[in-house]
Amino acid sequence: MRLNGKTALITGAGSGYGAEMARRFRAEGARVACVDLNLDAARQVAAEAGNGAAIAVQCDVADGPSVAAMVKEVDAQFGGFDVLINNAAITQHPSRTGRTPEAEVDRLFAINVKSLYHMAAHALPVLRRVGGGSVINIASVTALRPRPGMTWYNATKAAVISITQSMAGEFAPDRIRVNAIAPAVGRTPMFSEMFKDEAEADAAHDRLVTTIPLGRLCRPTDIAAAAVYLSSDEAEYVTGIIMPIDGGRLVG
Ligand SMILES: NC(=O)c1ccc[n+]([C@@H]2O[C@H](COP(=O)([O-])OP(=O)(O)OC[C@H]3O[C@@H](n4cnc5c(N)ncnc54)[C@H](O)[C@@H]3O)[C@@H](O)[C@H]2O)c1
């Protein structure tokens, strides 16, 4: 019960890393707002995590009015929140840097980067009002050690790191800590979206494992454990860090 008394808003909570963070946060005693574009998926996670202390709210994080309405609803239902996890994102289909369709580049930046602007505009005032809290932005180890074919996705995650560091200094006087987690590749639904079929995904999995010193891909439980720590009072002196959860990929 390391998060007793806390209330967390987690975006992209309908799947993968976000869904596991929602489950783990409930298990640690937090109330959780599961926010996702896919309302059915968010509802399912909220129902599992449950007991009335988890709710599901639909939102497109790339759309300002949608974020404003979602924050209002979570605030109304829970009377504020003190943990914000900006986790929702999309990946890109591997392509050469100048061949990625322009519309795909725009969409990557709208969902992965501009969403943080909308969240800063609408959710940060709530954290300030309740007297502070913890913001966790989910970046990626690919921002620090890129793989080819993923230039624009990697760039969005590098922006997430820069935004995290800028915000940490700005919001420290408000007692709002801002940190990032940089996960290694994991076999979530996002992973499958990068490949044309499961056979291609299996082959990529085997190849990627050999690039990770600890010998396996990242699991949602690895990310949830880091997020619990960064949201808990144990991390009260931690802000502005980029925490790689990467099985040693950066040093391998
Ligand atoms: N899986 C990986 O290999 C990996 C590696 C490094 C970092 N990450 C990062 O971890 C985070 C979670 O990734 P995942 O693998 O769990 O992904 P996922 O695709 O399994 O889940 C992402 C969730 O975000 C939601 N979402 C997408 N667009 C949205 C929007 N516009 N508004 C609201 N919700 C939206 C989706 O509906 C989905 O439920 C992302 O930030 C991702 O970039 C993932």
The ligand as an SDF file (V2000), in Angstrom:
LIG
                    3D

 44 48  0  0  0  0  0  0  0  0999 V2000
    5.9650   -1.1550  -26.0680 N   0  0  0  0  0  0  0  0  0  0  0  0
    7.1750   -0.6810  -26.2470 C   0  0  0  0  0  0  0  0  0  0  0  0
    8.0370   -1.3410  -26.8410 O   0  0  0  0  0  0  0  0  0  0  0  0
    7.5670    0.6660  -25.7150 C   0  0  0  0  0  0  0  0  0  0  0  0
    8.9270    0.9760  -25.5900 C   0  0  0  0  0  0  0  0  0  0  0  0
    9.2910    2.2240  -25.0990 C   0  0  0  0  0  0  0  0  0  0  0  0
    8.3220    3.1390  -24.7410 C   0  0  0  0  0  0  0  0  0  0  0  0
    6.9980    2.8130  -24.8970 N   0  0  0  0  0  0  0  0  0  0  0  0
    6.0230    3.8190  -24.5000 C   0  0  0  0  0  0  0  0  0  0  0  0
    5.2080    3.2820  -23.4810 O   0  0  0  0  0  0  0  0  0  0  0  0
    3.9020    3.8710  -23.5540 C   0  0  0  0  0  0  0  0  0  0  0  0
    2.8510    2.7850  -23.5910 C   0  0  0  0  0  0  0  0  0  0  0  0
    3.1070    1.9440  -24.6890 O   0  0  0  0  0  0  0  0  0  0  0  0
    2.3970    0.5370  -24.8780 P   0  0  0  0  0  0  0  0  0  0  0  0
    3.3960   -0.3350  -25.5120 O   0  0  0  0  0  0  0  0  0  0  0  0
    1.7210    0.1420  -23.6190 O   0  0  0  0  0  0  0  0  0  0  0  0
    1.3230    0.9340  -26.0140 O   0  0  0  0  0  0  0  0  0  0  0  0
   -0.1210    0.3110  -26.3690 P   0  0  0  0  0  0  0  0  0  0  0  0
   -0.3230    0.5890  -27.8100 O   0  0  0  0  0  0  0  0  0  0  0  0
   -0.2390   -1.0840  -25.8690 O   0  0  0  0  0  0  0  0  0  0  0  0
   -1.1000    1.2380  -25.5000 O   0  0  0  0  0  0  0  0  0  0  0  0
   -1.2640    2.6100  -25.8040 C   0  0  0  0  0  0  0  0  0  0  0  0
   -2.6370    3.0550  -25.3620 C   0  0  0  0  0  0  0  0  0  0  0  0
   -2.7400    4.4450  -25.6950 O   0  0  0  0  0  0  0  0  0  0  0  0
   -4.0300    4.6770  -26.2440 C   0  0  0  0  0  0  0  0  0  0  0  0
   -3.9970    5.8420  -27.1180 N   0  0  0  0  0  0  0  0  0  0  0  0
   -3.4300    5.9390  -28.3600 C   0  0  0  0  0  0  0  0  0  0  0  0
   -3.6650    7.1460  -28.8790 N   0  0  0  0  0  0  0  0  0  0  0  0
   -4.3900    7.8280  -27.9510 C   0  0  0  0  0  0  0  0  0  0  0  0
   -4.9460    9.1300  -27.9290 C   0  0  0  0  0  0  0  0  0  0  0  0
   -4.8090    9.9800  -28.9690 N   0  0  0  0  0  0  0  0  0  0  0  0
   -5.6200    9.5170  -26.8210 N   0  0  0  0  0  0  0  0  0  0  0  0
   -5.7810    8.6720  -25.7810 C   0  0  0  0  0  0  0  0  0  0  0  0
   -5.2960    7.4180  -25.7620 N   0  0  0  0  0  0  0  0  0  0  0  0
   -4.6040    7.0090  -26.8500 C   0  0  0  0  0  0  0  0  0  0  0  0
   -4.3670    3.4080  -27.0150 C   0  0  0  0  0  0  0  0  0  0  0  0
   -5.7720    3.2830  -27.2020 O   0  0  0  0  0  0  0  0  0  0  0  0
   -3.7790    2.3330  -26.1020 C   0  0  0  0  0  0  0  0  0  0  0  0
   -4.7330    1.8620  -25.1720 O   0  0  0  0  0  0  0  0  0  0  0  0
    3.9210    4.7720  -24.7940 C   0  0  0  0  0  0  0  0  0  0  0  0
    4.2320    6.0910  -24.4040 O   0  0  0  0  0  0  0  0  0  0  0  0
    5.0520    4.1840  -25.6120 C   0  0  0  0  0  0  0  0  0  0  0  0
    5.5880    5.1120  -26.5170 O   0  0  0  0  0  0  0  0  0  0  0  0
    6.6100    1.5990  -25.3550 C   0  0  0  0  0  0  0  0  0  0  0  0
  1  2  1  0
  2  3  2  0
  2  4  1  0
  4  5  1  0
  4 44  2  0
  5  6  2  0
  6  7  1  0
  7  8  2  0
  8  9  1  0
  8 44  1  0
  9 10  1  0
  9 42  1  0
 10 11  1  0
 11 12  1  0
 11 40  1  0
 12 13  1  0
 13 14  1  0
 14 15  2  0
 14 16  1  0
 14 17  1  0
 17 18  1  0
 18 19  2  0
 18 20  1  0
 18 21  1  0
 21 22  1  0
 22 23  1  0
 23 24  1  0
 23 38  1  0
 24 25  1  0
 25 26  1  0
 25 36  1  0
 26 27  1  0
 26 35  1  0
 27 28  2  0
 28 29  1  0
 29 30  1  0
 29 35  2  0
 30 31  1  0
 30 32  2  0
 32 33  1  0
 33 34  2  0
 34 35  1  0
 36 37  1  0
 36 38  1  0
 38 39  1  0
 40 41  1  0
 40 42  1  0
 42 43  1  0
M  CHG  2   8   1  16  -1
M  END
$$$$
